[in-house]
Amino acid sequence: MSSTMGKIKIIKGDITTLACDAIVNAANSSLLGGGGVDGAIHYAAGPELLAECRTLHGCRTGEAKITKGYKLPSRFVIHTVGPVYFEHTPVEAEEFLTSCYENSLNLAKENGLKTIAFPLISAGVYGYPQKDAIKVAVETMKSHQNDFDEITLVLFGVREFGIAEDDYPEFVEN
Ligand code: AR6
């Protein structure tokens, strides 16, 4: 591995506690909050995050928008909208999910950010199979590894963390 390559990490935990340049939110197209990781991020960031989100006029599936982090330990939040798995063919869903990671990483790069953490986008309420979602996440992260100091995938549940331990032990940190 070249010494200029940033590090990819997979950890188990709550993304709202991480002090990165940016954490990514698995939002919906309104960008006005919801449940899951979206709810946790808005709760931890405080009402100013929602106020800034209101000025963004939503976000399309696969695209990404950036706000400040407010009360979060991370400086910025990148909001992206994953595909609802069963509204698409599996191929289309994979293309949208790949775009979420690509566009979030590109936005971080444009803003000069060096450390970024992702949740497992679409793999909760939106129904994307966890094993496939982890593969899309890790493969996209690998292709942008050179542009960052650290890219972290934060897994919330025991089940998805177990899948990552089996499929990507080289990146898993306990
Ligand atoms: N830290 C890290 N990961 C988390 C956290 C957390 N604090 N909380 C949940 N997860 P989901 P989606 C994991 O449903 O499938 C919202 O209502 C969770 O276990 O949050 O993209 C939005 O407003 C799962 O693995 O997002 C949208 O309407 C992953 O985060 C909709 O849900 C994603 O689950 C988006 O659905």
py3Dmol code that shows the C-alpha trace and the ligand (Angstrom):
import py3Dmol

protein = """\
ATOM      1  CA  MET A   1       0.000   0.000   0.000  1.00  0.00           C
ATOM      2  CA  SER A   2       1.337   3.439  -0.908  1.00  0.00           C
ATOM      3  CA  SER A   3       2.051   5.808   1.999  1.00  0.00           C
ATOM      4  CA  THR A   4      -0.126   8.521   0.446  1.00  0.00           C
ATOM      5  CA  MET A   5      -3.193   6.296   0.719  1.00  0.00           C
ATOM      6  CA  GLY A   6      -5.679   7.261   3.397  1.00  0.00           C
ATOM      7  CA  LYS A   7      -7.032   4.757   5.808  1.00  0.00           C
ATOM      8  CA  ILE A   8     -10.387   2.983   5.544  1.00  0.00           C
ATOM      9  CA  LYS A   9     -11.884   1.928   8.870  1.00  0.00           C
ATOM     10  CA  ILE A  10     -15.040   0.006   9.772  1.00  0.00           C
ATOM     11  CA  ILE A  11     -16.188   0.518  13.354  1.00  0.00           C
ATOM     12  CA  LYS A  12     -19.283  -0.234  15.418  1.00  0.00           C
ATOM     13  CA  GLY A  13     -20.983   2.682  17.121  1.00  0.00           C
ATOM     14  CA  ASP A  14     -23.000   5.875  17.031  1.00  0.00           C
ATOM     15  CA  ILE A  15     -21.920   8.241  14.243  1.00  0.00           C
ATOM     16  CA  THR A  16     -23.107  11.324  16.161  1.00  0.00           C
ATOM     17  CA  THR A  17     -20.238  10.933  18.648  1.00  0.00           C
ATOM     18  CA  LEU A  18     -17.446  11.133  16.059  1.00  0.00           C
ATOM     19  CA  ALA A  19     -15.211  14.191  15.717  1.00  0.00           C
ATOM     20  CA  CYS A  20     -14.541  14.100  11.970  1.00  0.00           C
ATOM     21  CA  ASP A  21     -14.430  16.899   9.424  1.00  0.00           C
ATOM     22  CA  ALA A  22     -17.801  15.573   8.245  1.00  0.00           C
ATOM     23  CA  ILE A  23     -20.306  12.886   9.092  1.00  0.00           C
ATOM     24  CA  VAL A  24     -22.768  11.782   6.428  1.00  0.00           C
ATOM     25  CA  ASN A  25     -26.500  11.690   7.072  1.00  0.00           C
ATOM     26  CA  ALA A  26     -28.800   9.110   5.452  1.00  0.00           C
ATOM     27  CA  ALA A  27     -31.582  11.633   4.899  1.00  0.00           C
ATOM     28  CA  ASN A  28     -34.821  11.722   2.895  1.00  0.00           C
ATOM     29  CA  SER A  29     -35.496  14.033  -0.026  1.00  0.00           C
ATOM     30  CA  SER A  30     -37.104  16.729   2.163  1.00  0.00           C
ATOM     31  CA  LEU A  31     -33.885  17.087   4.233  1.00  0.00           C
ATOM     32  CA  LEU A  32     -36.184  18.033   7.103  1.00  0.00           C
ATOM     33  CA  GLY A  33     -35.383  15.143   9.419  1.00  0.00           C
ATOM     34  CA  GLY A  34     -36.792  11.704  10.098  1.00  0.00           C
ATOM     35  CA  GLY A  35     -36.029   8.600  12.145  1.00  0.00           C
ATOM     36  CA  GLY A  36     -32.950   6.369  12.268  1.00  0.00           C
ATOM     37  CA  VAL A  37     -29.554   7.992  11.887  1.00  0.00           C
ATOM     38  CA  ASP A  38     -31.218  11.149  10.485  1.00  0.00           C
ATOM     39  CA  GLY A  39     -33.185  11.625  13.695  1.00  0.00           C
ATOM     40  CA  ALA A  40     -30.099  10.962  15.831  1.00  0.00           C
ATOM     41  CA  ILE A  41     -28.030  13.521  13.872  1.00  0.00           C
ATOM     42  CA  HIS A  42     -30.687  16.242  14.098  1.00  0.00           C
ATOM     43  CA  TYR A  43     -31.189  15.540  17.805  1.00  0.00           C
ATOM     44  CA  ALA A  44     -27.466  15.808  18.539  1.00  0.00           C
ATOM     45  CA  ALA A  45     -26.850  18.827  16.279  1.00  0.00           C
ATOM     46  CA  GLY A  46     -29.746  20.882  17.661  1.00  0.00           C
ATOM     47  CA  PRO A  47     -32.429  22.971  15.932  1.00  0.00           C
ATOM     48  CA  GLU A  48     -29.980  25.148  13.988  1.00  0.00           C
ATOM     49  CA  LEU A  49     -29.287  22.179  11.712  1.00  0.00           C
ATOM     50  CA  LEU A  50     -32.954  21.957  10.716  1.00  0.00           C
ATOM     51  CA  ALA A  51     -33.011  25.724  10.123  1.00  0.00           C
ATOM     52  CA  GLU A  52     -30.076  25.455   7.685  1.00  0.00           C
ATOM     53  CA  CYS A  53     -31.629  22.378   6.031  1.00  0.00           C
ATOM     54  CA  ARG A  54     -34.794  24.389   5.326  1.00  0.00           C
ATOM     55  CA  THR A  55     -32.731  26.736   3.125  1.00  0.00           C
ATOM     56  CA  LEU A  56     -31.541  23.834   0.917  1.00  0.00           C
ATOM     57  CA  HIS A  57     -34.925  22.986  -0.664  1.00  0.00           C
ATOM     58  CA  GLY A  58     -34.474  19.234  -0.511  1.00  0.00           C
ATOM     59  CA  CYS A  59     -32.163  16.799  -2.240  1.00  0.00           C
ATOM     60  CA  ARG A  60     -32.680  14.199  -4.954  1.00  0.00           C
ATOM     61  CA  THR A  61     -31.927  10.498  -4.522  1.00  0.00           C
ATOM     62  CA  GLY A  62     -28.207   9.866  -5.023  1.00  0.00           C
ATOM     63  CA  GLU A  63     -27.240  13.530  -4.562  1.00  0.00           C
ATOM     64  CA  ALA A  64     -25.624  15.251  -1.561  1.00  0.00           C
ATOM     65  CA  LYS A  65     -25.690  18.652   0.186  1.00  0.00           C
ATOM     66  CA  ILE A  66     -23.499  20.056   2.968  1.00  0.00           C
ATOM     67  CA  THR A  67     -24.323  21.974   6.163  1.00  0.00           C
ATOM     68  CA  LYS A  68     -22.465  22.918   9.310  1.00  0.00           C
ATOM     69  CA  GLY A  69     -22.430  20.462  12.216  1.00  0.00           C
ATOM     70  CA  TYR A  70     -23.638  22.862  14.942  1.00  0.00           C
ATOM     71  CA  LYS A  71     -23.591  21.018  18.310  1.00  0.00           C
ATOM     72  CA  LEU A  72     -22.107  17.844  16.812  1.00  0.00           C
ATOM     73  CA  PRO A  73     -18.423  17.102  17.377  1.00  0.00           C
ATOM     74  CA  SER A  74     -18.014  16.927  13.576  1.00  0.00           C
ATOM     75  CA  ARG A  75     -17.580  20.256  11.739  1.00  0.00           C
ATOM     76  CA  PHE A  76     -19.921  19.480   8.844  1.00  0.00           C
ATOM     77  CA  VAL A  77     -22.807  17.195   7.939  1.00  0.00           C
ATOM     78  CA  ILE A  78     -23.150  15.918   4.389  1.00  0.00           C
ATOM     79  CA  HIS A  79     -26.758  14.953   3.725  1.00  0.00           C
ATOM     80  CA  THR A  80     -27.393  12.347   1.066  1.00  0.00           C
ATOM     81  CA  VAL A  81     -30.557  10.513   0.038  1.00  0.00           C
ATOM     82  CA  GLY A  82     -30.267   6.790  -0.535  1.00  0.00           C
ATOM     83  CA  PRO A  83     -32.610   4.774  -2.745  1.00  0.00           C
ATOM     84  CA  VAL A  84     -35.672   3.049  -1.311  1.00  0.00           C
ATOM     85  CA  TYR A  85     -34.557  -0.459  -2.287  1.00  0.00           C
ATOM     86  CA  PHE A  86     -37.871  -1.869  -3.507  1.00  0.00           C
ATOM     87  CA  GLU A  87     -38.709   1.162  -5.666  1.00  0.00           C
ATOM     88  CA  HIS A  88     -35.921   0.236  -8.106  1.00  0.00           C
ATOM     89  CA  THR A  89     -34.383  -2.707  -9.868  1.00  0.00           C
ATOM     90  CA  PRO A  90     -31.358  -4.008  -7.926  1.00  0.00           C
ATOM     91  CA  VAL A  91     -29.040  -2.571 -10.601  1.00  0.00           C
ATOM     92  CA  GLU A  92     -30.647   0.880 -10.415  1.00  0.00           C
ATOM     93  CA  ALA A  93     -30.613   0.797  -6.616  1.00  0.00           C
ATOM     94  CA  GLU A  94     -26.888  -0.001  -6.671  1.00  0.00           C
ATOM     95  CA  GLU A  95     -26.243   2.904  -9.054  1.00  0.00           C
ATOM     96  CA  PHE A  96     -28.125   5.323  -6.778  1.00  0.00           C
ATOM     97  CA  LEU A  97     -26.354   4.033  -3.672  1.00  0.00           C
ATOM     98  CA  THR A  98     -22.950   4.320  -5.361  1.00  0.00           C
ATOM     99  CA  SER A  99     -23.854   7.916  -6.306  1.00  0.00           C
ATOM    100  CA  CYS A 100     -24.620   8.702  -2.655  1.00  0.00           C
ATOM    101  CA  TYR A 101     -21.085   7.726  -1.616  1.00  0.00           C
ATOM    102  CA  GLU A 102     -19.458   9.284  -4.710  1.00  0.00           C
ATOM    103  CA  ASN A 103     -21.280  12.609  -4.414  1.00  0.00           C
ATOM    104  CA  SER A 104     -20.693  12.811  -0.655  1.00  0.00           C
ATOM    105  CA  LEU A 105     -16.976  12.144  -1.101  1.00  0.00           C
ATOM    106  CA  ASN A 106     -16.725  14.642  -3.971  1.00  0.00           C
ATOM    107  CA  LEU A 107     -18.484  17.312  -1.904  1.00  0.00           C
ATOM    108  CA  ALA A 108     -16.124  16.660   1.009  1.00  0.00           C
ATOM    109  CA  LYS A 109     -13.158  16.926  -1.328  1.00  0.00           C
ATOM    110  CA  GLU A 110     -14.411  20.206  -2.835  1.00  0.00           C
ATOM    111  CA  ASN A 111     -14.625  21.587   0.706  1.00  0.00           C
ATOM    112  CA  GLY A 112     -11.094  20.476   1.579  1.00  0.00           C
ATOM    113  CA  LEU A 113     -12.250  17.918   4.144  1.00  0.00           C
ATOM    114  CA  LYS A 114      -9.875  15.085   5.061  1.00  0.00           C
ATOM    115  CA  THR A 115     -11.773  12.851   7.495  1.00  0.00           C
ATOM    116  CA  ILE A 116     -15.298  11.621   6.837  1.00  0.00           C
ATOM    117  CA  ALA A 117     -17.595   9.024   8.391  1.00  0.00           C
ATOM    118  CA  PHE A 118     -20.566   7.284   6.769  1.00  0.00           C
ATOM    119  CA  PRO A 119     -23.497   5.326   8.169  1.00  0.00           C
ATOM    120  CA  LEU A 120     -24.751   2.353   6.159  1.00  0.00           C
ATOM    121  CA  ILE A 121     -26.931   4.420   3.823  1.00  0.00           C
ATOM    122  CA  SER A 122     -30.315   2.900   2.788  1.00  0.00           C
ATOM    123  CA  ALA A 123     -29.777  -0.233   4.898  1.00  0.00           C
ATOM    124  CA  GLY A 124     -32.356   0.689   7.570  1.00  0.00           C
ATOM    125  CA  VAL A 125     -35.847   1.965   6.788  1.00  0.00           C
ATOM    126  CA  TYR A 126     -35.050   2.041   3.059  1.00  0.00           C
ATOM    127  CA  GLY A 127     -34.537  -1.749   2.979  1.00  0.00           C
ATOM    128  CA  TYR A 128     -31.236  -2.193   1.105  1.00  0.00           C
ATOM    129  CA  PRO A 129     -29.763  -5.655   1.908  1.00  0.00           C
ATOM    130  CA  GLN A 130     -27.010  -5.046   4.457  1.00  0.00           C
ATOM    131  CA  LYS A 131     -24.351  -7.268   2.882  1.00  0.00           C
ATOM    132  CA  ASP A 132     -24.784  -5.591  -0.524  1.00  0.00           C
ATOM    133  CA  ALA A 133     -24.904  -2.133   1.069  1.00  0.00           C
ATOM    134  CA  ILE A 134     -21.582  -2.779   2.846  1.00  0.00           C
ATOM    135  CA  LYS A 135     -20.003  -3.863  -0.435  1.00  0.00           C
ATOM    136  CA  VAL A 136     -21.115  -0.687  -2.244  1.00  0.00           C
ATOM    137  CA  ALA A 137     -19.848   1.437   0.676  1.00  0.00           C
ATOM    138  CA  VAL A 138     -16.421  -0.194   0.885  1.00  0.00           C
ATOM    139  CA  GLU A 139     -15.798  -0.403  -2.870  1.00  0.00           C
ATOM    140  CA  THR A 140     -16.637   3.294  -3.330  1.00  0.00           C
ATOM    141  CA  MET A 141     -14.491   4.284  -0.342  1.00  0.00           C
ATOM    142  CA  LYS A 142     -11.562   2.338  -1.791  1.00  0.00           C
ATOM    143  CA  SER A 143     -11.776   4.254  -5.068  1.00  0.00           C
ATOM    144  CA  HIS A 144     -11.501   7.609  -3.211  1.00  0.00           C
ATOM    145  CA  GLN A 145      -8.942   6.497  -0.629  1.00  0.00           C
ATOM    146  CA  ASN A 146      -6.181   8.706  -2.038  1.00  0.00           C
ATOM    147  CA  ASP A 147      -8.137  11.925  -1.486  1.00  0.00           C
ATOM    148  CA  PHE A 148      -8.656  11.507   2.283  1.00  0.00           C
ATOM    149  CA  ASP A 149      -6.714  10.909   5.492  1.00  0.00           C
ATOM    150  CA  GLU A 150      -9.448   8.658   6.877  1.00  0.00           C
ATOM    151  CA  ILE A 151     -12.782   7.325   5.649  1.00  0.00           C
ATOM    152  CA  THR A 152     -14.837   5.515   8.300  1.00  0.00           C
ATOM    153  CA  LEU A 153     -17.879   3.298   7.883  1.00  0.00           C
ATOM    154  CA  VAL A 154     -19.852   3.342  11.130  1.00  0.00           C
ATOM    155  CA  LEU A 155     -22.092   0.325  11.664  1.00  0.00           C
ATOM    156  CA  PHE A 156     -24.782   0.586  14.316  1.00  0.00           C
ATOM    157  CA  GLY A 157     -26.002  -2.989  14.646  1.00  0.00           C
ATOM    158  CA  VAL A 158     -24.337  -6.256  15.683  1.00  0.00           C
ATOM    159  CA  ARG A 159     -25.610  -7.993  12.549  1.00  0.00           C
ATOM    160  CA  GLU A 160     -24.092  -5.606  10.018  1.00  0.00           C
ATOM    161  CA  PHE A 161     -20.866  -5.421  12.009  1.00  0.00           C
ATOM    162  CA  GLY A 162     -20.680  -9.245  11.862  1.00  0.00           C
ATOM    163  CA  ILE A 163     -21.074  -9.147   8.066  1.00  0.00           C
ATOM    164  CA  ALA A 164     -18.230  -6.621   7.820  1.00  0.00           C
ATOM    165  CA  GLU A 165     -16.025  -8.795  10.061  1.00  0.00           C
ATOM    166  CA  ASP A 166     -16.560 -11.689   7.627  1.00  0.00           C
ATOM    167  CA  ASP A 167     -16.305  -9.738   4.355  1.00  0.00           C
ATOM    168  CA  TYR A 168     -13.776  -6.977   5.127  1.00  0.00           C
ATOM    169  CA  PRO A 169     -11.679  -8.051   8.152  1.00  0.00           C
ATOM    170  CA  GLU A 170      -8.784  -5.925   6.841  1.00  0.00           C
ATOM    171  CA  PHE A 171     -10.738  -2.737   7.607  1.00  0.00           C
ATOM    172  CA  VAL A 172     -12.556  -3.706  10.807  1.00  0.00           C
ATOM    173  CA  GLU A 173     -11.445  -2.161  14.110  1.00  0.00           C
ATOM    174  CA  ASN A 174     -12.858  -3.554  17.353  1.00  0.00           C
TER     175      ASN A 174
END
"""
ligand_1 = """\
36
AR6
N -25.094 5.924 14.067
C -24.759 5.125 13.025
N -25.661 4.384 12.345
C -26.953 4.452 12.725
C -27.396 5.272 13.786
C -26.402 6.032 14.482
N -26.707 6.833 15.514
N -28.743 5.111 13.925
C -29.135 4.223 12.966
N -28.055 3.818 12.246
P -31.727 4.506 8.464
P -32.070 4.687 5.536
C -27.978 2.874 11.112
O -33.046 3.863 8.608
O -32.278 3.226 5.437
C -34.920 8.233 8.055
O -36.184 8.375 8.621
C -29.091 1.876 10.928
O -28.929 0.779 11.818
O -31.328 5.570 9.438
O -31.167 5.356 4.537
C -34.650 9.268 6.957
O -35.257 10.508 7.256
C -28.890 1.476 9.468
O -27.880 0.465 9.356
O -31.553 5.186 6.981
C -35.243 8.618 5.748
O -36.629 8.840 5.675
C -28.349 2.754 8.835
O -27.991 3.620 9.913
C -34.967 7.149 5.961
O -34.864 6.987 7.383
C -29.338 3.459 7.936
O -30.654 3.326 8.470
C -33.644 6.741 5.338
O -33.504 5.352 5.448
"""
view = py3Dmol.view(width=600, height=400)
view.addModel(protein, "pdb")
view.setStyle({"model": 0}, {"cartoon": {"style": "trace"}})
view.addModel(ligand_1, "xyz")
view.setStyle({"model": 1}, {"stick": {}})
view.zoomTo()
view.show()
